[in-house]
Amino acid sequence: GSSSCALGVEAEQAAAQSDIGTTTADVRLDVTRAFWSLVTAGDTQRVVRESLARFEAHQAVVGSQVAGGLLPPNEMMTASAHTARQRMLVAQAQGAYDVAQADLARLIGAAPGERFDPVVPADGPAAPA
């Protein structure tokens, strides 16, 4: 009787320890995923903003060439449409970055609205332990 009860308790304790280990691994994976999502979103945001600056500069050049009679007026509309599309991509990238910030904050228990500036190790991501 009592030895089978002790074995049952030991089995429950082992199962509980296994559940804790699994939960810890799940949380570690979720935080790692959220961190790299934030890094990726930040890089995407930087790239689309740089691209927008190039589109705006191109639009200014096209405007000057249209004003000087070197290009037909429809070229200005095309340049404006490309710039507007790039502005939309900047807004989407900002939204993805904000979501990634909030996701990481939630997972690590940070205050809502707290911002993070992730620092990526020079040698890239660490190997799993």
DSSP file (Angstrom, degrees, kcal/mol; ACC not computed):
  #  RESIDUE AA STRUCTURE BP1 BP2  ACC     N-H-->O    O-->H-N    N-H-->O    O-->H-N    TCO  KAPPA ALPHA  PHI   PSI    X-CA   Y-CA   Z-CA
    1    1 A G     >        0   0    0      0, 0.0     4,-1.8     0, 0.0     5,-0.1   0.000 360.0 360.0 360.0 -60.0    0.0    0.0    0.0
    2    2 A S  H  >  +     0   0    0      1,-0.2     4,-2.2     2,-0.2     5,-0.1   0.831 360.0  53.2 -73.9 -28.0    2.3    2.7    1.2
    3    3 A S  H  > S+     0   0    0      2,-0.2     4,-2.1     1,-0.2    -1,-0.2   0.873 109.7  48.5 -71.8 -34.3    5.1    1.9   -1.3
    4    4 A S  H  > S+     0   0    0      2,-0.2     4,-1.9     1,-0.2    -2,-0.2   0.855 111.3  51.3 -70.5 -32.4    2.7    2.1   -4.2
    5    5 A C  H  X S+     0   0    0     -4,-1.8     4,-2.2     2,-0.2    -2,-0.2   0.908 109.9  49.2 -66.6 -41.8    1.4    5.4   -2.8
    6    6 A A  H  X S+     0   0    0     -4,-2.2     4,-2.5     1,-0.2    -2,-0.2   0.893 110.2  50.9 -64.6 -39.8    5.0    6.7   -2.7
    7    7 A L  H  X S+     0   0    0     -4,-2.1     4,-2.4     1,-0.2    -1,-0.2   0.890 109.0  51.8 -64.5 -38.1    5.7    5.6   -6.2
    8    8 A G  H  X S+     0   0    0     -4,-1.9     4,-2.2     2,-0.2    -2,-0.2   0.905 110.4  47.6 -63.7 -41.6    2.5    7.4   -7.3
    9    9 A V  H  X S+     0   0    0     -4,-2.2     4,-2.5     2,-0.2    -2,-0.2   0.911 112.0  50.0 -65.3 -43.0    3.7   10.6   -5.6
   10   10 A E  H  X S+     0   0    0     -4,-2.5     4,-2.5     2,-0.2    -2,-0.2   0.898 110.3  50.5 -62.7 -40.1    7.2   10.2   -7.2
   11   11 A A  H  X S+     0   0    0     -4,-2.4     4,-2.3     2,-0.2    -1,-0.2   0.903 110.8  48.9 -65.0 -40.7    5.6    9.7  -10.6
   12   12 A E  H  X S+     0   0    0     -4,-2.2     4,-2.4     2,-0.2    -2,-0.2   0.907 111.4  49.6 -64.8 -40.8    3.4   12.8  -10.2
   13   13 A Q  H  X S+     0   0    0     -4,-2.5     4,-2.5     2,-0.2    -2,-0.2   0.904 111.1  49.1 -64.2 -41.2    6.5   14.9   -9.1
   14   14 A A  H  X S+     0   0    0     -4,-2.5     4,-2.3     2,-0.2    -2,-0.2   0.904 111.6  49.2 -64.6 -40.8    8.5   13.7  -12.1
   15   15 A A  H  X S+     0   0    0     -4,-2.3     4,-2.4     2,-0.2    -2,-0.2   0.900 110.8  50.3 -65.1 -39.7    5.6   14.6  -14.4
   16   16 A A  H  X S+     0   0    0     -4,-2.4     4,-2.3     2,-0.2    -2,-0.2   0.914 110.4  49.4 -64.5 -42.3    5.3   18.0  -12.8
   17   17 A Q  H  X S+     0   0    0     -4,-2.5     4,-2.4     1,-0.2    -2,-0.2   0.898 110.6  50.9 -62.3 -40.4    9.1   18.6  -13.3
   18   18 A S  H  X S+     0   0    0     -4,-2.3     4,-2.5     2,-0.2    -2,-0.2   0.908 109.4  50.5 -63.5 -41.8    8.8   17.5  -16.9
   19   19 A D  H  X S+     0   0    0     -4,-2.4     4,-2.7     2,-0.2    -2,-0.2   0.897 110.0  50.3 -62.0 -40.8    5.9   20.0  -17.4
   20   20 A I  H  X S+     0   0    0     -4,-2.3     4,-2.7     2,-0.2    -2,-0.2   0.920 111.0  49.0 -63.9 -43.5    8.0   22.8  -15.9
   21   21 A G  H  X S+     0   0    0     -4,-2.4     4,-2.3     2,-0.2    -2,-0.2   0.909 112.6  47.5 -62.0 -42.6   10.9   21.9  -18.2
   22   22 A T  H  X S+     0   0    0     -4,-2.5     4,-2.4     2,-0.2    -2,-0.2   0.914 112.8  48.6 -65.2 -43.4    8.6   21.9  -21.2
   23   23 A T  H  X S+     0   0    0     -4,-2.7     4,-2.7     2,-0.2     5,-0.2   0.910 110.8  51.0 -63.5 -42.4    7.0   25.2  -20.2
   24   24 A T  H  X S+     0   0    0     -4,-2.7     4,-2.5     1,-0.2    -2,-0.2   0.920 111.3  47.7 -61.0 -44.1   10.4   26.8  -19.6
   25   25 A A  H  X S+     0   0    0     -4,-2.3     4,-2.4     2,-0.2    -1,-0.2   0.897 111.6  50.9 -64.1 -39.7   11.5   25.6  -23.1
   26   26 A D  H  X S+     0   0    0     -4,-2.4     4,-2.5     2,-0.2    -2,-0.2   0.921 111.9  46.4 -63.2 -44.3    8.3   26.9  -24.7
   27   27 A V  H  X S+     0   0    0     -4,-2.7     4,-2.7     2,-0.2     5,-0.2   0.917 111.7  51.3 -65.1 -43.1    8.7   30.4  -23.0
   28   28 A R  H  X S+     0   0    0     -4,-2.5     4,-2.4     1,-0.2    -1,-0.2   0.918 112.0  47.5 -60.1 -43.3   12.4   30.5  -24.0
   29   29 A L  H  X S+     0   0    0     -4,-2.4     4,-2.7     2,-0.2    -2,-0.2   0.915 111.8  49.8 -64.0 -43.6   11.4   29.7  -27.6
   30   30 A D  H  X S+     0   0    0     -4,-2.5     4,-2.4     2,-0.2    -2,-0.2   0.907 112.7  46.5 -62.3 -42.6    8.6   32.3  -27.6
   31   31 A V  H  X S+     0   0    0     -4,-2.7     4,-2.6     2,-0.2    -1,-0.2   0.911 113.1  49.5 -67.4 -41.6   10.9   35.0  -26.3
   32   32 A T  H  X S+     0   0    0     -4,-2.4     4,-2.4    -5,-0.2     5,-0.2   0.928 112.3  47.8 -62.3 -45.0   13.6   34.1  -28.8
   33   33 A R  H  X S+     0   0    0     -4,-2.7     4,-2.1     1,-0.2    -2,-0.2   0.915 112.8  48.7 -61.2 -43.5   11.1   34.2  -31.6
   34   34 A A  H  X S+     0   0    0     -4,-2.4     4,-2.1     2,-0.2    70,-0.2   0.896 110.1  52.1 -65.1 -40.0    9.8   37.6  -30.4
   35   35 A F  H  X S+     0   0    0     -4,-2.6     4,-2.3     1,-0.2    -2,-0.2   0.951 113.0  43.4 -60.2 -50.1   13.3   39.0  -30.1
   36   36 A W  H  X S+     0   0    0     -4,-2.4     4,-2.6     1,-0.2    -1,-0.2   0.809 110.3  56.4 -70.6 -28.2   14.2   38.0  -33.7
   37   37 A S  H  X S+     0   0    0     -4,-2.1     4,-2.7    -5,-0.2    -1,-0.2   0.900 108.7  47.9 -64.0 -40.2   10.9   39.2  -35.0
   38   38 A L  H  X S+     0   0    0     -4,-2.1     4,-2.5    62,-0.2    -2,-0.2   0.913 111.5  49.6 -66.4 -42.7   11.7   42.6  -33.5
   39   39 A V  H  X S+     0   0    0     -4,-2.3     4,-2.3     2,-0.2    -2,-0.2   0.944 114.0  45.5 -60.1 -47.5   15.2   42.6  -35.0
   40   40 A T  H  X S+     0   0    0     -4,-2.6     4,-2.7     1,-0.2    -2,-0.2   0.914 112.4  50.6 -63.3 -43.7   13.7   41.7  -38.4
   41   41 A A  H  X S+     0   0    0     -4,-2.7     4,-2.5     1,-0.2    56,-0.2   0.890 110.3  50.6 -62.5 -39.1   10.9   44.3  -38.1
   42   42 A G  H  X S+     0   0    0     -4,-2.5     4,-2.2     2,-0.2    -1,-0.2   0.911 111.6  47.0 -65.0 -42.2   13.5   47.0  -37.2
   43   43 A D  H  X S+     0   0    0     -4,-2.3     4,-2.5     2,-0.2    -2,-0.2   0.911 112.4  50.0 -65.1 -41.8   15.7   46.1  -40.2
   44   44 A T  H  X S+     0   0    0     -4,-2.7     4,-2.6     1,-0.2     5,-0.3   0.920 110.1  51.0 -61.6 -43.7   12.6   46.1  -42.5
   45   45 A Q  H  X S+     0   0    0     -4,-2.5     4,-1.9    48,-0.2    -1,-0.2   0.917 110.6  48.6 -60.6 -44.5   11.6   49.4  -41.2
   46   46 A R  H  X S+     0   0    0     -4,-2.2     4,-2.3     1,-0.2    -1,-0.2   0.923 112.2  49.0 -62.0 -44.8   15.1   50.9  -41.8
   47   47 A V  H  X S+     0   0    0     -4,-2.5     4,-2.3     1,-0.2    -2,-0.2   0.923 111.9  46.6 -64.9 -45.1   15.2   49.5  -45.4
   48   48 A V  H  X S+     0   0    0     -4,-2.6     4,-2.3     1,-0.2    -1,-0.2   0.848 111.7  52.1 -70.1 -30.6   11.8   50.8  -46.4
   49   49 A R  H  X S+     0   0    0     -4,-1.9     4,-2.0    -5,-0.3    -1,-0.2   0.914 110.6  47.7 -68.0 -41.1   12.5   54.3  -44.9
   50   50 A E  H  X S+     0   0    0     -4,-2.3     4,-1.7     1,-0.2    -2,-0.2   0.907 112.1  50.4 -63.3 -40.2   15.8   54.5  -46.9
   51   51 A S  H  X S+     0   0    0     -4,-2.3     4,-2.5     1,-0.2    -2,-0.2   0.898 106.8  54.3 -64.4 -40.6   13.9   53.4  -50.0
   52   52 A L  H  X S+     0   0    0     -4,-2.3     4,-2.8     1,-0.2     5,-0.2   0.913 105.3  53.5 -59.8 -42.1   11.3   56.0  -49.4
   53   53 A A  H  X S+     0   0    0     -4,-2.0     4,-2.1     1,-0.2    -1,-0.2   0.904 109.9  48.0 -59.8 -40.4   14.0   58.7  -49.3
   54   54 A R  H  X S+     0   0    0     -4,-1.7     4,-2.6     2,-0.2    -2,-0.2   0.911 111.4  49.8 -66.7 -41.6   15.3   57.5  -52.6
   55   55 A F  H  X S+     0   0    0     -4,-2.5     4,-2.6     2,-0.2    -2,-0.2   0.906 110.9  49.6 -63.4 -40.8   11.8   57.5  -54.1
   56   56 A E  H  X S+     0   0    0     -4,-2.8     4,-1.9     2,-0.2    -1,-0.2   0.900 111.6  48.6 -65.0 -39.8   11.2   61.0  -52.9
   57   57 A A  H  X S+     0   0    0     -4,-2.1     4,-2.0    -5,-0.2    -2,-0.2   0.918 112.1  48.9 -64.8 -42.3   14.5   62.2  -54.3
   58   58 A H  H  X S+     0   0    0     -4,-2.6     4,-2.8     1,-0.2    -2,-0.2   0.905 108.9  53.3 -62.8 -41.3   13.6   60.5  -57.6
   59   59 A Q  H  X S+     0   0    0     -4,-2.6     4,-2.5     1,-0.2    -1,-0.2   0.888 107.8  51.1 -62.0 -38.6   10.2   62.2  -57.6
   60   60 A A  H  X S+     0   0    0     -4,-1.9     4,-2.1     2,-0.2    -1,-0.2   0.908 110.8  48.2 -64.8 -41.3   11.9   65.6  -57.1
   61   61 A V  H  X S+     0   0    0     -4,-2.0     4,-2.4     2,-0.2    -2,-0.2   0.927 111.9  49.0 -64.4 -44.4   14.2   64.9  -60.1
   62   62 A V  H  X S+     0   0    0     -4,-2.8     4,-2.8     1,-0.2     5,-0.2   0.913 109.0  53.9 -61.6 -41.9   11.3   63.8  -62.3
   63   63 A G  H  X S+     0   0    0     -4,-2.5     4,-2.5     1,-0.2    -1,-0.2   0.908 109.6  47.4 -58.6 -42.6    9.4   67.0  -61.2
   64   64 A S  H  X S+     0   0    0     -4,-2.1     4,-1.8     2,-0.2    -1,-0.2   0.901 112.9  48.6 -65.4 -40.5   12.3   69.2  -62.3
   65   65 A Q  H  <>S+     0   0    0     -4,-2.4     5,-2.5     2,-0.2     6,-1.1   0.874 112.0  48.5 -69.7 -36.3   12.6   67.3  -65.6
   66   66 A V  H ><5S+     0   0    0     -4,-2.8     3,-1.4     4,-0.2    -2,-0.2   0.932 111.5  50.4 -65.8 -44.8    8.8   67.6  -66.3
   67   67 A A  H 3<5S+     0   0    0     -4,-2.5    -2,-0.2     1,-0.3    -1,-0.2   0.841 110.7  50.1 -61.7 -32.6    8.9   71.3  -65.5
   68   68 A G  T 3<5S-     0   0    0     -4,-1.8    -1,-0.3    -5,-0.2    -2,-0.2   0.452 116.9-114.3 -85.6  -0.1   11.9   71.7  -67.9
   69   69 A G  T < 5S+     0   0    0     -3,-1.4    -3,-0.2    -4,-0.2    -2,-0.1   0.594  86.0 116.5  81.1   9.8   10.0   69.9  -70.6
   70   70 A L  S   <S+     0   0    0     -5,-2.5    -4,-0.2    -6,-0.2    -5,-0.1   0.730  77.4  32.9 -83.4 -22.0   12.4   66.9  -70.7
   71   71 A L  S    S-     0   0    0     -6,-1.1    -2,-0.2    -9,-0.1    -1,-0.1  -0.959  88.8-107.2-131.5 150.7    9.8   64.4  -69.6
   72   72 A P    >   -     0   0    0      0, 0.0     3,-1.7     0, 0.0     4,-0.5  -0.400  36.3-109.5 -72.7 156.3    6.0   64.2  -70.2
   73   73 A P  T >> S+     0   0    0      0, 0.0     4,-1.2     0, 0.0     3,-1.1   0.770 112.5  69.9 -59.2 -28.3    3.7   65.0  -67.3
   74   74 A N  H 3> S+     0   0    0      1,-0.3     4,-2.1     2,-0.2     5,-0.1   0.785  88.0  65.9 -63.6 -23.3    2.6   61.4  -66.9
   75   75 A E  H <> S+     0   0    0     -3,-1.7     4,-2.4     1,-0.2    -1,-0.3   0.852  97.8  53.9 -64.3 -33.4    6.1   60.5  -65.6
   76   76 A M  H <> S+     0   0    0     -3,-1.1     4,-2.5    -4,-0.5    -1,-0.2   0.899 107.3  50.2 -67.4 -39.6    5.3   62.7  -62.6
   77   77 A M  H  X S+     0   0    0     -4,-1.2     4,-2.3     2,-0.2    -2,-0.2   0.906 110.8  49.6 -64.6 -40.2    2.2   60.8  -61.9
   78   78 A T  H  X S+     0   0    0     -4,-2.1     4,-2.2     2,-0.2    -2,-0.2   0.935 112.2  47.1 -63.5 -46.0    4.1   57.5  -62.1
   79   79 A A  H  X S+     0   0    0     -4,-2.4     4,-2.2     1,-0.2    -2,-0.2   0.893 112.0  51.2 -63.0 -39.5    6.8   58.8  -59.7
   80   80 A S  H  X S+     0   0    0     -4,-2.5     4,-2.5     2,-0.2    -1,-0.2   0.893 109.1  50.6 -64.8 -39.8    4.1   60.0  -57.3
   81   81 A A  H  X S+     0   0    0     -4,-2.3     4,-2.3     2,-0.2    -2,-0.2   0.905 110.4  49.2 -65.0 -41.5    2.4   56.7  -57.4
   82   82 A H  H  X S+     0   0    0     -4,-2.2     4,-2.0     2,-0.2    -2,-0.2   0.901 112.2  48.4 -64.3 -40.5    5.6   54.8  -56.6
   83   83 A T  H  X S+     0   0    0     -4,-2.2     4,-2.2     2,-0.2    -2,-0.2   0.906 110.4  51.2 -66.4 -41.2    6.4   57.2  -53.7
   84   84 A A  H  X S+     0   0    0     -4,-2.5     4,-1.9     1,-0.2    -2,-0.2   0.904 109.2  50.8 -63.1 -40.9    2.9   56.8  -52.3
   85   85 A R  H  X S+     0   0    0     -4,-2.3     4,-2.0     1,-0.2    -1,-0.2   0.907 109.2  51.1 -62.5 -40.5    3.2   53.0  -52.4
   86   86 A Q  H  X S+     0   0    0     -4,-2.0     4,-2.1     1,-0.2    -1,-0.2   0.885 106.5  54.1 -65.5 -37.4    6.5   53.3  -50.6
   87   87 A R  H  X S+     0   0    0     -4,-2.2     4,-2.1     1,-0.2    -1,-0.2   0.888 107.1  51.9 -61.6 -38.2    4.9   55.5  -47.9
   88   88 A M  H  X S+     0   0    0     -4,-1.9     4,-2.3     1,-0.2    -2,-0.2   0.902 108.1  51.0 -64.4 -40.5    2.3   52.7  -47.5
   89   89 A L  H  X S+     0   0    0     -4,-2.0     4,-2.5     2,-0.2    -2,-0.2   0.863 107.7  53.4 -64.8 -35.5    5.1   50.2  -47.0
   90   90 A V  H  X S+     0   0    0     -4,-2.1     4,-2.3     2,-0.2    -1,-0.2   0.921 109.2  48.8 -63.1 -43.4    6.7   52.4  -44.4
   91   91 A A  H  X S+     0   0    0     -4,-2.1     4,-2.2     2,-0.2    -2,-0.2   0.904 112.0  48.7 -63.9 -41.3    3.4   52.5  -42.5
   92   92 A Q  H  X S+     0   0    0     -4,-2.3     4,-2.4     2,-0.2    -2,-0.2   0.910 111.2  49.9 -63.9 -41.9    3.1   48.7  -42.7
   93   93 A A  H  X S+     0   0    0     -4,-2.5     4,-2.2     1,-0.2   -48,-0.2   0.883 109.6  51.4 -65.1 -38.3    6.7   48.3  -41.5
   94   94 A Q  H  X S+     0   0    0     -4,-2.3     4,-2.5     2,-0.2    -1,-0.2   0.916 110.0  49.9 -64.2 -42.1    6.0   50.6  -38.6
   95   95 A G  H  X S+     0   0    0     -4,-2.2     4,-2.3     2,-0.2    -2,-0.2   0.917 110.8  48.6 -62.2 -43.9    2.9   48.6  -37.6
   96   96 A A  H  X S+     0   0    0     -4,-2.4     4,-2.3     1,-0.2    -1,-0.2   0.881 111.7  50.5 -63.8 -38.0    4.9   45.3  -37.7
   97   97 A Y  H  X S+     0   0    0     -4,-2.2     4,-2.4   -56,-0.2    -2,-0.2   0.915 109.9  49.5 -65.9 -43.3    7.6   46.9  -35.6
   98   98 A D  H  X S+     0   0    0     -4,-2.5     4,-2.4     2,-0.2    -2,-0.2   0.896 111.6  48.9 -63.0 -40.2    5.1   48.1  -33.0
   99   99 A V  H  X S+     0   0    0     -4,-2.3     4,-2.6     2,-0.2    -1,-0.2   0.917 111.1  49.8 -65.1 -42.9    3.4   44.7  -32.9
  100  100 A A  H  X S+     0   0    0     -4,-2.3     4,-2.3     2,-0.2   -62,-0.2   0.891 110.5  50.8 -63.2 -39.4    6.9   43.0  -32.4
  101  101 A Q  H  X S+     0   0    0     -4,-2.4     4,-2.5     2,-0.2    -2,-0.2   0.944 112.8  45.3 -60.3 -48.5    7.7   45.5  -29.6
  102  102 A A  H  X S+     0   0    0     -4,-2.4     4,-2.4     1,-0.2    -2,-0.2   0.876 111.3  53.3 -65.4 -38.2    4.4   44.8  -27.8
  103  103 A D  H  X S+     0   0    0     -4,-2.6     4,-2.1     2,-0.2    -1,-0.2   0.933 111.7  44.2 -63.3 -46.7    4.8   41.0  -28.3
  104  104 A L  H  X S+     0   0    0     -4,-2.3     4,-2.0   -70,-0.2     6,-0.3   0.920 112.7  52.3 -64.7 -43.3    8.3   41.0  -26.7
  105  105 A A  H  X>S+     0   0    0     -4,-2.5     5,-2.3     1,-0.2     4,-0.7   0.917 110.4  48.8 -58.5 -43.7    7.2   43.3  -23.9
  106  106 A R  H ><5S+     0   0    0     -4,-2.4     3,-0.6     1,-0.2    -1,-0.2   0.914 111.0  50.0 -62.2 -43.6    4.3   41.0  -23.1
  107  107 A L  H 3<5S+     0   0    0     -4,-2.1    -1,-0.2     1,-0.2    -2,-0.2   0.819 115.8  40.5 -68.9 -31.4    6.4   37.9  -23.1
  108  108 A I  H 3<5S-     0   0    0     -4,-2.0    -1,-0.2    -5,-0.1    -2,-0.2   0.417 112.8-113.1 -99.7   3.3    9.1   39.3  -20.8
  109  109 A G  T <<5 +     0   0    0     -4,-0.7    -3,-0.2    -3,-0.6    -4,-0.1   0.754  60.2 157.2  76.7  24.1    6.6   41.0  -18.4
  110  110 A A      < -     0   0    0     -5,-2.3    -1,-0.2    -6,-0.3     3,-0.1  -0.373  52.1 -85.4 -77.8 161.7    7.7   44.6  -19.3
  111  111 A A    >   -     0   0    0      1,-0.1     3,-2.3    -2,-0.1    -1,-0.1  -0.384  54.7 -93.5 -65.0 141.5    5.4   47.5  -18.8
  112  112 A P  T 3  S+     0   0    0      0, 0.0    -1,-0.1     0, 0.0     3,-0.1  -0.323 113.9  21.5 -55.6 135.3    2.9   48.1  -21.7
  113  113 A G  T 3  S+     0   0    0      1,-0.3     2,-0.2    -3,-0.1    -2,-0.1   0.308  85.5 141.8  87.8  -9.4    4.4   50.7  -24.1
  114  114 A E    <   -     0   0    0     -3,-2.3    -1,-0.3   -12,-0.1     2,-0.3  -0.474  43.3-141.4 -66.2 135.5    8.0   50.0  -22.9
  115  115 A R        -     0   0    0     -2,-0.2     2,-0.4    -3,-0.1    -1,-0.1  -0.732  12.7-158.3-104.7 149.7   10.3   50.2  -26.0
  116  116 A F        -     0   0    0     -2,-0.3   -12,-0.0     2,-0.0   -11,-0.0  -0.957  13.0-159.9-126.7 143.5   13.3   48.0  -26.7
  117  117 A D        -     0   0    0     -2,-0.4   -78,-0.0     2,-0.0    -2,-0.0  -0.852  28.8-143.6-118.8  91.7   16.2   48.5  -29.0
  118  118 A P        -     0   0    0      0, 0.0     2,-0.6     0, 0.0    -2,-0.0  -0.249   6.0-150.3 -63.8 140.8   17.5   45.0  -29.6
  119  119 A V        -     0   0    0      0, 0.0   -80,-0.0     0, 0.0     3,-0.0  -0.954   8.9-150.9-111.3 120.1   21.3   44.5  -29.8
  120  120 A V        -     0   0    0     -2,-0.6     4,-0.0     1,-0.1     0, 0.0  -0.774  24.6-111.7 -92.8 130.2   22.4   41.7  -32.0
  121  121 A P    >   -     0   0    0      0, 0.0     3,-2.1     0, 0.0    -1,-0.1  -0.282  24.5-120.8 -57.8 145.6   25.6   40.0  -31.1
  122  122 A A  T 3  S+     0   0    0      1,-0.3    -2,-0.0    -3,-0.0     0, 0.0   0.810 113.7  50.7 -59.8 -30.8   28.3   40.6  -33.7
  123  123 A D  T 3  S-     0   0    0      1,-0.3    -1,-0.3     0, 0.0    -3,-0.0   0.265 115.4-117.3 -93.2  13.3   28.7   36.9  -34.3
  124  124 A G    <   -     0   0    0     -3,-2.1    -1,-0.3     2,-0.0    -2,-0.0  -0.327  62.4  -8.8  86.0-168.6   25.0   36.4  -34.9
  125  125 A P  S    S-     0   0    0      0, 0.0     2,-0.1     0, 0.0    -5,-0.0  -0.295  74.2-112.4 -66.5 147.0   22.5   34.3  -32.8
  126  126 A A        -     0   0    0      1,-0.1     3,-0.1    -2,-0.0    -2,-0.0  -0.436  34.5-102.5 -74.9 151.5   23.9   32.0  -30.1
  127  127 A A        -     0   0    0     -2,-0.1    -1,-0.1     1,-0.1     0, 0.0  -0.474  48.3 -92.5 -70.3 145.3   23.7   28.3  -30.6
  128  128 A P              0   0    0      0, 0.0    -1,-0.1     0, 0.0     0, 0.0  -0.285 360.0 360.0 -59.9 143.7   20.9   26.7  -28.5
  129  129 A A              0   0    0     -3,-0.1    -2,-0.0     0, 0.0    -3,-0.0   0.462 360.0 360.0 -83.3 360.0   22.0   25.4  -25.1
